Amino acid sequence: MKLMWFHLMPYTELPDDFNTKHPSVWVDIHSSLFDPRRAHHMYNDFMDELEFAAECGFDAICVNEHHSNGYGLMPSPNLIASSLARRTTDTALCVMGNSLALYNPPTRVAEEFAMIDCISGGRLIAGFPVGSPMDTCFAYGQNPSLLRERYYEAHDLVKKAWTEKDTFAFSGRFNQQRYVNIWPRPIQNDPHPPIWIPGGGSVETWRWCAEMDYVYCYLSYYGYKAGLSTMQGFWREMEKLGKDRNPYRAGFLQFVGVAESREQALELYTEPAEYFYGRCLHVDARFAMPPGYTTEATQRAGIQGMVAQAANAAGAGADKKKYRARTMKEIVDDGYVIIGSPDEVVEQIRHVATTLNVGHLMLLLQYGNMSKQVTQHNTRLFAEKVMPRVKDLFSEWEDRWWPKPMDRGQRAAVPAFQPRLAAE
C-alpha cells in the first residue's frame, strides 16, 4: 500500500467566534481576518511539514488547489510543488490538483506540470479535479452548467499537448489555439505522467476514470465510515464495467492522530480536530450546490459531495444530524478522525484499507490549527510505528498508476537541505 502525506494548508488563526460572526469560510470570508505577516510563518511551517514528511519516508506528499477561503491557503499548488521538487529526492509529488476549467488556456497546466516533472526527475502525479463549486463557480465565475464541458475539453487539450510530437492546432468550443507546442515536456512520456481524478462520488467520474484508466480519489472530510457507501458504489461500477478490483485504482483521504496512548492522542488532537470541523468546514449553503453543477445521474443516485455535506451540517437541512459532529467524541465515534496508540491506529488503518479496498491512502496528519511541533510528532510516530506495519497490504497487486522517475544516479544532485524542525 502507498501512504501519502496530504496538506490542506488551513489558516490556523480564525477567531473563536468565527462561526457566529461570519457566514462562510469560503468565497466571501472577510479579508480583515487574513494577516499576511502571520501567513508568512504559516506558509513556511507548512512547507517544513511537507519536507519533513518526505524525510520520514512517506511515498508521496500531496498538495491541492483552492481559492478565496480560510480552509486551504493554496491557490497555486504548482508553486508549492515546484519548491518541493528541489527540496526532496525520492518522494512522489502528488498535485491533487489543477482545476482544469479555470485555466485559460489549459496549456498552462500542461506546461507547469511538465516543468515540475522535469525538475523532480519524473516524480509527478497529475491530479485533474473538476473543482469545488465555491472555487470554480463563485470565486472564479464559471457557469456551473458548462463546467464539466470546459473540464473535459481542457483535459483533452492537456493530454494531447503532452503526447503529440508535432505542433498542432486545437479548435474546441472553449479553446482555440493555432499553435500548440509545449516546452518543456514531461520526463514521464510513456505516454504521460499518471493522472488521478479527485471526486466526491459522481457516477460519471467513476465511469470516466474506468474508461481512461485513471485513479479515482475520494477526498473525504468525514472518514471511512461515511466513505464506505461511496467506495462500495465505485467498486460495483468497476465490476459492471468489467474492471478488476486492483486496489490501486483508488485513493482515499483519512484524518489520523497517533500518540503513545489514546489518552495522549485525545489531549494532542482534540483542539485541531474541533477547529477543523467547527471553523474550516463552515460553508454557507449558498455556495455549495449551484444549479447545473451536479449531474442528473449523480442526483438520481442520491450521492452528495463533501461540500454539500459540510453545508448541510452547518445549516438546518435534513442531513444536519448526519454530518453534525463538532466535539472530539463525536468526531472520533463517527470515524472522521482515527486516533490512538500506534497499535490502535495500525488496526484501524488496516481495517480502512481492506474494507474500502484502497491502495493509495492519503493521510491528513496536519489539520485545523495543529502546531508545527504536534504535526511533526504525529508524522514521525506514524512513519516509525504505523507505516512499517501496514505497507504489506495489497503487495499481490501491481500499482500501474505510480510515477516512473529517472534512475537516481541519472538525476541532478540536490543540495542537502534540512527541514526546519519545530522547537521541542
C-alpha positions in Angstrom: 0.0 0.0 0.0 1.1 3.6 -0.7 1.0 6.0 2.2 0.7 9.6 1.1 1.1 12.8 3.3 -1.6 15.3 2.4 -1.6 19.0 3.3 -4.6 21.4 3.0 -2.7 24.4 4.4 -5.6 25.8 6.5 -5.4 29.3 8.0 -4.7 28.5 11.6 -5.9 31.6 13.4 -9.6 32.0 12.6 -11.2 33.6 15.7 -13.1 31.6 18.3 -16.4 33.3 17.3 -15.9 32.8 13.6 -19.0 30.6 13.1 -21.3 33.0 14.8 -20.0 36.2 13.2 -19.1 35.1 9.7 -21.4 33.3 7.2 -18.8 31.2 5.4 -15.2 30.1 5.4 -15.3 30.1 1.6 -16.0 32.7 -1.1 -16.9 35.8 1.0 -14.7 35.3 4.1 -13.7 38.8 5.1 -10.2 40.0 4.2 -9.8 41.5 7.7 -9.3 38.0 9.1 -6.1 37.5 7.0 -2.9 38.7 8.4 -0.1 38.4 5.7 2.7 38.6 8.3 1.2 35.7 10.2 0.6 33.8 6.9 4.3 34.2 6.2 5.0 32.0 9.2 2.2 29.6 8.3 3.4 29.0 4.8 7.0 28.4 5.9 5.8 26.0 8.7 3.6 24.2 6.1 6.5 23.8 3.7 8.7 22.5 6.6 6.0 19.9 7.4 5.8 18.7 3.8 9.6 18.4 3.6 9.7 16.6 7.0 7.1 14.1 5.7 9.3 13.4 2.7 12.3 12.9 5.0 10.3 10.5 7.1 9.7 8.2 4.1 6.1 8.7 3.0 5.6 7.5 -0.5 4.2 10.9 -1.7 3.5 14.4 -0.4 0.2 15.9 -1.7 -0.9 19.5 -2.3 -4.1 20.9 -3.8 -5.9 24.0 -5.2 -8.5 26.2 -3.5 -9.5 29.9 -3.8 -11.0 32.6 -1.6 -11.1 30.7 1.6 -9.6 30.1 5.0 -9.8 26.3 4.6 -6.8 25.9 2.4 -4.2 28.6 1.5 -3.1 27.1 -1.7 -4.5 28.9 -4.8 -1.5 27.6 -6.7 -0.3 24.1 -5.7 2.2 24.2 -8.6 4.2 26.9 -6.7 4.4 24.6 -3.7 5.2 21.5 -5.8 8.0 23.2 -7.7 9.7 24.1 -4.5 9.2 20.6 -3.1 10.7 19.2 -6.4 14.0 20.9 -5.4 13.8 20.2 -1.7 13.1 16.4 -1.9 14.7 13.5 -3.6 12.6 10.2 -3.9 9.2 11.1 -2.7 6.4 11.3 -5.3 4.8 14.7 -5.8 1.0 14.5 -6.0 -0.6 17.7 -7.1 -4.2 17.0 -6.4 -4.6 19.0 -8.4 -5.2 21.8 -11.0 -8.8 22.7 -11.6 -8.6 22.4 -15.4 -11.7 24.5 -16.3 -10.2 27.6 -14.6 -7.1 27.8 -16.8 -7.2 29.9 -20.0 -5.6 28.4 -21.9 -5.3 25.0 -20.3 -1.9 24.5 -21.9 -0.7 26.4 -18.9 -1.4 23.3 -16.9 0.4 21.1 -19.4 3.5 23.4 -19.3 3.7 23.8 -15.5 3.1 20.1 -14.8 5.8 19.2 -17.3 8.1 21.7 -15.6 7.5 20.1 -12.2 8.1 16.6 -13.7 11.4 17.8 -15.2 12.6 19.5 -12.1 11.8 16.5 -9.9 13.2 13.9 -12.3 9.8 12.3 -13.1 8.1 12.2 -9.8 4.8 14.0 -10.6 1.3 12.6 -10.1 -1.0 14.9 -12.1 -4.4 15.5 -10.4 -7.2 16.9 -12.5 -10.2 17.9 -10.3 -13.3 19.5 -11.7 -13.1 21.8 -8.7 -15.4 22.7 -5.9 -18.4 24.9 -6.7 -17.0 27.6 -4.4 -13.7 27.7 -6.3 -15.0 27.3 -9.8 -18.4 28.9 -9.9 -18.2 31.6 -7.3 -14.6 32.6 -6.8 -13.7 32.2 -10.5 -17.1 32.9 -12.0 -17.6 29.8 -14.2 -21.0 28.8 -15.4 -21.8 25.6 -13.5 -23.8 24.1 -16.3 -20.8 24.4 -18.6 -18.1 23.5 -16.1 -17.8 19.8 -17.0 -17.7 20.5 -20.7 -14.9 23.0 -20.1 -13.2 20.5 -18.0 -13.3 17.6 -20.5 -12.1 19.8 -23.3 -9.3 21.2 -21.2 -8.3 17.6 -20.3 -8.2 16.6 -23.9 -6.0 19.6 -24.8 -3.5 19.0 -21.9 -3.2 15.3 -22.7 -2.7 15.9 -26.4 -0.1 18.6 -25.6 1.9 16.0 -23.6 1.7 13.2 -26.2 1.6 14.8 -29.6 5.2 15.1 -31.0 4.4 17.8 -33.6 3.0 21.2 -33.3 -0.8 21.0 -33.8 -3.9 23.3 -33.9 -6.7 22.8 -31.4 -10.2 24.1 -32.2 -12.7 23.4 -29.4 -15.8 25.1 -28.1 -13.9 26.9 -25.4 -10.3 26.8 -26.6 -8.9 27.8 -30.0 -5.1 27.7 -30.4 -3.4 27.7 -33.8 0.0 26.5 -32.4 0.2 24.1 -29.5 3.8 23.0 -28.9 4.6 23.0 -25.2 8.2 23.3 -23.9 9.2 21.8 -21.5 7.7 18.3 -21.9 7.4 15.8 -19.1 10.0 13.2 -18.3 7.2 10.7 -17.9 6.3 10.3 -21.6 5.2 6.7 -21.9 2.7 8.1 -22.6 2.4 10.8 -19.8 2.5 11.4 -16.0 0.0 9.3 -14.1 -3.4 11.1 -13.9 -5.5 10.9 -10.8 -9.0 12.3 -10.6 -10.3 13.5 -7.2 -14.0 13.4 -6.8 -16.9 13.4 -4.3 -18.9 10.5 -5.7 -20.1 11.4 -9.2 -21.2 8.4 -11.2 -19.9 10.0 -14.3 -16.5 10.4 -12.7 -16.3 6.7 -11.8 -17.1 5.7 -15.4 -14.7 8.2 -16.9 -11.9 7.0 -14.6 -12.5 3.5 -15.7 -12.7 4.4 -19.4 -9.5 6.5 -19.3 -7.7 4.1 -16.8 -7.2 6.8 -14.2 -7.1 6.6 -10.4 -10.3 7.7 -8.7 -9.6 9.5 -5.4 -12.3 10.1 -2.8 -11.2 13.0 -0.7 -13.5 12.6 2.3 -13.8 15.1 5.1 -15.9 12.6 7.0 -13.7 9.5 7.2 -14.0 5.9 6.3 -17.5 5.2 7.8 -19.1 7.9 5.7 -17.0 7.0 2.7 -17.9 3.3 2.7 -21.0 3.6 0.6 -19.3 5.8 -1.9 -16.3 3.4 -2.3 -18.7 0.4 -2.5 -20.6 2.2 -5.2 -17.3 2.8 -7.1 -16.3 -0.9 -6.9 -19.8 -2.0 -8.0 -19.4 0.3 -11.0 -16.0 -1.1 -11.8 -17.5 -4.6 -11.7 -20.2 -3.6 -14.1 -17.6 -2.2 -16.5 -15.6 -5.4 -16.4 -12.6 -3.9 -14.4 -10.7 -5.8 -11.9 -10.6 -4.9 -8.2 -7.0 -3.7 -8.2 -7.0 -1.5 -5.1 -4.5 0.9 -6.8 -7.4 2.1 -9.0 -8.5 4.1 -6.0 -7.3 6.6 -3.4 -8.9 7.7 -0.1 -8.3 10.6 2.3 -8.3 9.9 6.1 -7.6 12.1 9.1 -5.3 10.5 11.6 -3.8 11.4 15.0 -1.3 8.9 16.6 0.3 9.2 20.0 1.8 7.0 22.6 -1.6 6.3 24.1 -5.3 7.0 23.3 -5.4 9.5 26.2 -2.4 11.4 24.9 -4.0 11.4 21.4 -7.1 13.0 22.7 -5.0 15.6 24.5 -3.0 16.4 21.4 -5.6 16.3 18.7 -8.9 17.5 20.2 -8.3 21.2 19.6 -7.1 21.0 16.0 -9.9 18.5 15.1 -12.6 20.6 16.6 -11.1 23.7 14.9 -11.2 22.0 11.5 -14.8 20.6 11.8 -16.1 23.7 13.6 -14.4 26.5 11.5 -12.7 25.2 8.4 -15.9 23.5 7.2 -18.2 26.4 8.0 -19.5 26.6 4.4 -22.6 28.7 3.6 -25.3 26.6 1.7 -25.5 29.5 -0.9 -22.2 28.3 -2.3 -22.5 24.6 -2.0 -24.8 23.4 -4.8 -25.3 25.9 -7.7 -27.8 24.6 -10.3 -26.1 22.7 -13.0 -23.0 21.8 -11.0 -24.2 18.3 -10.1 -25.2 16.0 -12.9 -28.6 14.4 -13.2 -27.2 10.8 -12.9 -25.4 11.7 -9.6 -28.6 13.4 -8.2 -30.7 10.3 -9.1 -28.1 8.1 -7.4 -28.6 10.2 -4.2 -24.9 11.0 -4.0 -23.8 14.1 -2.2 -20.3 15.7 -2.5 -18.3 16.7 0.5 -19.1 20.4 0.1 -22.8 19.8 0.1 -22.4 17.6 3.2 -20.5 20.3 5.0 -23.1 22.9 4.1 -25.9 20.7 5.3 -24.1 20.1 8.6 -23.7 23.9 9.1 -27.3 24.7 8.2 -30.7 23.4 9.1 -31.2 20.8 6.3 -32.4 17.2 6.7 -28.8 15.9 6.7 -27.7 18.2 9.5 -27.6 15.4 12.1 -25.7 13.0 9.7 -22.7 15.3 9.5 -23.0 17.3 12.7 -20.0 16.1 14.6 -18.3 19.0 16.3 -17.0 17.7 19.6 -14.0 15.3 19.6 -16.1 12.4 21.0 -18.5 12.7 18.0 -15.6 13.3 15.5 -13.9 10.1 16.7 -17.0 8.0 17.2 -18.2 8.8 13.7 -14.8 7.9 12.2 -13.9 11.4 10.9 -10.5 11.2 12.6 -8.7 7.9 13.5 -6.8 8.4 16.8 -5.0 6.2 19.3 -1.8 4.5 20.1 0.3 3.0 17.3 -1.3 -0.4 17.8 -4.8 1.1 17.7 -4.0 3.1 14.6 -2.4 0.2 12.8 -5.6 -1.9 13.4 -7.8 0.9 12.2 -5.7 1.7 9.1 -5.7 -1.9 8.0 -9.4 -2.1 8.5 -10.0 1.1 6.5 -7.7 0.0 3.6 -9.1 -3.5 3.3 -12.8 -2.5 3.8 -12.6 0.2 1.2 -10.2 -1.7 -1.0 -8.0 1.3 -1.4 -4.3 1.1 -2.2 -3.4 4.8 -2.2 -4.2 6.1 1.3 -3.8 9.8 1.7 -3.3 10.9 5.3 -4.1 14.2 6.8 -1.7 14.3 9.7 -2.0 18.1 10.0 -5.5 19.6 10.2 -7.1 22.7 11.7 -4.8 24.8 13.9 -2.4 22.0 14.7 1.0 23.4 15.5 4.2 22.5 13.7 5.6 20.7 16.7 2.5 18.5 17.1 2.3 17.9 13.3 5.9 16.7 13.2 5.3 14.5 16.2 2.2 13.0 14.5 4.1 12.5 11.3 7.2 10.9 12.9 5.1 8.5 15.1 3.1 7.4 12.1 6.2 6.9 9.9 8.1 5.0 12.6 5.4 2.9 14.3 2.5 2.6 12.0 3.7 2.7 8.4 6.0 -0.4 8.6 3.1 -2.4 9.8 0.7 -1.6 7.0 2.9 -1.3 4.0 2.5 -5.0 3.2 -1.2 -4.6 2.2 -2.0 -5.3 -1.4 1.5 -6.4 -2.3 0.0 -9.0 -4.6 -1.3 -6.2 -6.9 0.7 -4.1 -9.4 0.4 -0.3 -9.0 0.3 0.8 -12.6 -0.6 4.3 -11.7 2.6 5.4 -9.9 5.3 7.7 -11.2 8.3 6.3 -13.0 11.2 8.6 -12.2 14.6 8.7 -13.7 17.2 6.4 -12.0 18.6 8.3 -9.1 22.1 8.1 -10.4 21.0 9.9 -13.6 19.3 12.8 -11.7 20.8 16.2 -10.8 22.3 16.3 -7.3 20.0 18.1 -4.8 21.6 20.1 -2.1 21.3 18.5 1.3 18.5 20.8 2.6 17.3 20.0 6.1 13.7 20.8 7.0 13.4 23.1 10.0 12.2 21.2 13.0 9.8 22.7 15.5 11.3 23.6 18.8 10.8 20.8 21.3 
